[in-house]
Amino acid sequence: MSESPPRKEAVVLQLLAEGDTMLCLDARCEGVRVPPEHARNPALRLILNRKFPHPIEVTEAGISANLSFGGRRFACFIPMQALWAAFNPHTMQGMLWPDSVPPEVLAEMAQRSESQAPTPRVIAGKGTAAKPEAKTPRQRGHLRLIK
């Protein structure tokens, strides 16, 4: 008997309770409301936080939030079927739902090398927790502050 993946609503609510939450969605899906310049993006990433000045509503149907794009507010709605990943951008812990990932995003993920910026990557399974990637040590710049 296969284990069913955690519900998207539950994962998003848990992540929001912890702080910053990155949503990865296919903005082309029916019902998605985002600014027109982002509406054709299969890998749109939005950051939400409960500390935002406007409320965020998470239901079984989707996520409603007034978000700022270039300093302008927009009433967004993300249907749950458009959401393909949700994670904490600081720890990279979260969830990826492989069955919801657009094919072109899957192809890009497959081509990405291990040395590039970490992203939640799980390609097999019905819904698997993304494991945090090892952080690379911060490289020092060649400039110093001299007082």
Secondary structure, DSSP 8 states (H G I E B T S, - for coil): -------HHHHHHHHHHHS-EEEEE-TTSTT-B--GGGTT-TTEEEEE-TTSSS-EEE-SSEEEEEEEETTEEEEEEEEGGGEEEEE-TTT--EEE-GGGS-HHHHHHHHH--TTS-------SSSSEEE-----------S-----
